[in-house]
Amino acid sequence: MECLQGSQPHNSPGRIQPQVSYIDYFAVSIPELPIEYSLILGDALFNLRSTLDHLVWRLIEASGSVPDVRAGFPIFDTPDDYKAKSPRHVNGMGQNAADAIRRIYPYKTGNKALWVLHRLNIIDKHRLLLTIGTHAYGHSVPPKRQAELRSDWANRSPKTPVPNFQIAPLPGGPAALKAGEVFCTLSGLQTDENMKFFLDIAINEAEVTSVTPLTILLDVLSTEVRTVIQRLVPYLR
């Protein structure tokens, strides 16, 4: 991932819009990402999802029951689905542990992170490799504009450390790059001849999560799994 991540800025050509003080920036070509990236991502998601299933198995055993083939951490699309279908997945589990899982709200509108993990794992296992690509998330700020921003910050918040203002987010948010297509439009005040753009590798599964950097995605999902484990470990004793 280091070959494209945001530690190194990248130049991109611009097209000046006639009669308007704006510049469109586009990518001339996009390097193809190794298929191994998708394979590694799918493996990481599978391991996170399996961790939750193993936890449920152990919670059922801790209650003195024998888990059956349906045992697993229940994650569903809606609260109604969870209410109707979750009992079969936690059959034999102590009531206190089952109630603790229910209070995690493992469905789309209750715990988005767990739902995203569940859906992406299903896509990777049963459909296709997960879609990843290069995206732009920020651009350099011209020195003159940096000075203006620092001065304004110092006047408004004199007791707060002044940020460096060297990188600004893209106006429209993170943008997936496609060769020949405009991914960013900036006014003349925001640009100079040394314009740089900052790139990262992102997942782009529109039905689940779009243009999310892999590092951020895995950090959010692993943090949520860790939180779930911490909440449920007491019921193993």
ABEGO torsion letter per residue (X at the ends): XAAABAABBBBBBBBBBBGBBBBBBBBABBBBBBAAAAAAAAAAAAAAAAAAAAAAAAAAAAAGBBBBAABEBBBBABAAAAAAAAAAAABGBBAAAAAAAAAAGBBAAABAAAAAAAAAAAAAAABBBBBBBBBBABBBBBAAAAAAAAAAAAAABAABBBBAGABBBBAAEBBBBBBGBBABBBBAAABBAABBBBBBBBBBBAAABBGBBAAAAAAAAAAAAAAAAAAAAAAAX
